[in-house]
Amino acid sequence: MSDISYGRLYVGIHLSQDPSREERRVQRLLAVNRIETRLPGTLDIAKRAGQLYSSYLRKRGEGVRRILPDFLIGAHAEVYASQLVTWNPEDFRNYLSIEVRTPGEAIRESEPPRKSEKGNLPKLKPSVREKHDRENPDT
């Protein structure tokens, strides 16, 4: 997960009724799904950015707005993942070339895969990065 995504999570944490409880829930979601951050050392900056943005939104009396960072998150997911997990999937489904799911859908699907009728495991859609690497082995 990018530091932008991590910071965005902290916006929601700081805007929640119980930030301590929400932070525990988010950290549990990340741990259960084995989601790691790509840039260690920048998490404090991402947390602070989330806190600052939530303060900005509160002062303006606004909810979270869909702006450029959302699409930076989506592009990051296209390159490094086979799916994007977000609370606002409709903002992305018509734009991204990967699957877009809610956290609830991702948790349900993190259960052990069931075998199909023919006994084969379901195939996951490769990420854009995997496709690029296959098509351009010398790059």
ABEGO torsion letter per residue (X at the ends): XBAAAAAAAAAAAAABABAAAAAAAAAAAAAAAGBBBABBGAAAAAAAAAAAAAAAAAAAGBBBBBBAAAAAAAAAAAAABABBBBABAAAAAAABABBBBBAAAAAAAABBBBBBAAGBBBBBBBBAAAAAAAABAAX
